[in-house]
Every structure is written in C-alpha cells, then in structure tokens.
Amino acid sequence: MEALSVVADPAVNQFTAHQPVLCQEVLSFLEDLPAGLIIDCTLGGGGHAAALLEAFPERHLLALDRDTLALVRAKKRLEKYQARITFEHAEFSQVAAVVSATSTLATESVAAIFADLGYSSDQMDTAERGFSFAKSGPLDMRLDQTQELSAEQVLNQYAERELTLVFLKGSVGSRSRTLARRIIDRRPLESTLEFAQICEEVLGRGYKPNAAKRKHPATVPFQAVRIEVNQEYDQIRALLEQSLQVLCDHGRLLVIDFHSTEDKLVTAKMREWEREQRGKVLTKKAITPSEQEIAANSRARSARLRVFQLTSSKQV
C-alpha cells in the first residue's frame, strides 16, 4: 500500500499539532477485514481517523473521544469525510453502549476497533490542561472536562494512604509515601510547577536537567496522577472486555500503548483470549516505530502496537 501523507499537509495540520504514531502499520493490519464499520475509540487529533477514511473509502467510521476540545478540532479536520463518520463524545469504556445506542450503526457489523492509549500533543502542550510539568498551569489533567475529579482534588484532598497508593500504582516506587507526605505538608498546591518542584525535591537526587536520556523526576508522578484522574486502567479493562462483544466474526482489535502497565493489561488479555481459542494474536511481538519515525516524532519512541483477531463472536 502506498504511504499516506497524513501529517504533512499544512491545511490539515492547522487544526492539530499531533502526529499519529505507527499509522502505516495500523493500516496494514486492516487491509483484509470483513465487511463492517471501523471504530476509532480515541479520535484525538484525528490523524489515524484521516488515514483510515482515506485508505478505506467504502468504510464508515465511528469516532469516540472523552475530550470535547479534541472532538471540535477533529470535526473541522475531517469535514470532507462527514458523510462517512459519526462522532460521539464518550469514553472508550462505553464503546458497546455507544454502538447499541447509535441507531444508524446498531445493525451494522463492527469489523475493527482501534485505540491509541497515548495522549495527544494538543493536550500535553497546552498549559491550561495541566498535563505538563514544563509549563505553569492549573492542576487539572482531566481528559473529559465535564467530569468532577481533577488533579487538584487528588493532590489537595486525598489522604496520605490514598495518595501513596496513587503513586505506587503509577510506578513511582519506594519513595511514594515520602512524596505523598511532602505534598500534604505543602498543601494547598496551586500549579503544575509547584507539583513538579516537589517531585524534583523528593525524587531528583542526582538529576541534571541536561542529562541525556534521563527522565525529569516529575515524569512518573505526573503520569500517576493523570492515570488516577482519568481512571485509565479501569477504562482499558472495560474496553478490552467490550471489544469482543462488539466485533463481528474475524474482526480485529488494534491497540497502541505507551507504557509497561498498559502493555501488560493488553498483552495478558489477548493471550488469555488466544488460550481460550476465541481468536489469534497477530502480533507475537509488539510492533514498534521505525528509527525514521522516532527521529521525526520523538514521542513515538515508546509506542507499541498489539493486534488480536476474533475467530467467532459466538464464543464470547
């Protein structure tokens, strides 16, 4: 298949700074699908959606996102495909309910479900969203800005035990309790830079800002709080469970993840399905970006694509 230029058109990129990862690899696993629609559970900047709609002109796309701002941007970007795309403001943990409730799609087979579990550059680079420790912003981190729980509540209201557990579950490690106590001592925190400063004080022993290949001490704690705010692991588990309920026979689930806990959840479930003879894992080893893609987009370096093909939905 000829490579698609999905991020090089300035007229398209005026809507988003995000570059979709492993785009050609995703398309290659969708070339011989059975009839039916494709679901993009994580619309984001619309890069993967644009590639899917361009590559498969006979397909309809159901596009979900929790982020209303992402939906606004993507609708503008994908305007020329509006006859073949249905947008829904929804969590990907609601995919089965969305399909059932969307009357024009409920009777159509679902040939593929795609999810990119990463965050878009639009979200990470907008200080007002509170995802970045490099810019001063509010303690927000909500993907769905209509929800109540935010990073401000996690950091300023959680008890020591709860906050320690957030950091332990988020892989902060042995200093999780110390970090939680330091945060409590400094309450109320009001900005991302305050949180980042505490992370550096507690976790940054020997850290040098210009050291090559050294993560900033705030990287993992910020990720841990973001996971808590958006209940990311529960969302992934729900998506995996519902995918086989929704897919048609020989339909495929494609998931791109970016860190080890996500990958363990996805890999373990796909292998469990294979042992139960529900289908086949098509990626015995994760598909990772090429050196060329990483050079062009450093945020792609941790991406891993896993693919599962359902044998028969009647077994689920």
C-alpha positions, 0 to 999 in steps of 0.5 A: 500500500502506498504511504499516506501523507497524513501529517504533512499537509499544512491545511490539515495540520492547522487544526492539530499539532499531533502526529499519529504514531505507527499509522502505516502499520495500523493500516496494514493490519486492516487491509483484509477485514470483513465487511463492517464499520471501523471504530476509532475509540480515541479520535484525538487529533484525528490523524489515524481517523484521516488515514483510515477514511482515506485508505478505506473509502467504502468504510464508515467510521465511528469516532469516540473521544472523552475530550470535547476540545479534541472532538471540535478540532477533529470535526473541522479536520475531517469535514470532507469525510462527514458523510462517512463518520459519526462522532460521539463524545464518550469514553472508550469504556462505553464503546458497546453502549455507544454502538447499541445506542447509535441507531444508524450503526446498531445493525451494522457489523463492527469489523475493527476497533482501534485505540491509541492509549497515548495522549495527544500533543494538543493536550500535553502542550497546552498549559491550561490542561495541566498535563505538563510539568514544563509549563505553569498551569492549573492542576487539572489533567482531566481528559473529559472536562465535564467530569468532577475529579481533577488533579487538584482534588487528588493532590489537595484532598486525598489522604496520605494512604490514598495518595501513596497508593496513587503513586505506587500504582503509577510506578513511582516506587519506594519513595511514594509515601515520602512524596505523598507526605511532602505534598500534604505538608505543602498543601494547598498546591496551586500549579503544575510547577509547584507539583513538579518542584516537589517531585524534583525535591523528593525524587531528583537526587542526582538529576541534571536537567541536561542529562541525556536520556534521563527522565525529569523526576516529575515524569512518573508522578505526573503520569500517576496522577493523570492515570488516577484522574482519568481512571485509565486502567479501569477504562482499558479493562472495560474496553478490552472486555467490550471489544469482543462483544462488539466485533463481528466474526474475524474482526480485529482489535488494534491497540497502541500503548505507551507504557509497561502497565498498559502493555501488560493489561493488553498483552495478558488479555489477548493471550488469555483470549488466544488460550481460550481459542476465541481468536489469534494474536497477530502480533507475537511481538509488539510492533514498534516505530521505525528509527525514521519515525522516532527521529521525526516524532520523538514521542513515538519512541515508546509506542507499541502496537498489539493486534488480536483477531476474533475467530467467532463472536459466538464464543464470547 
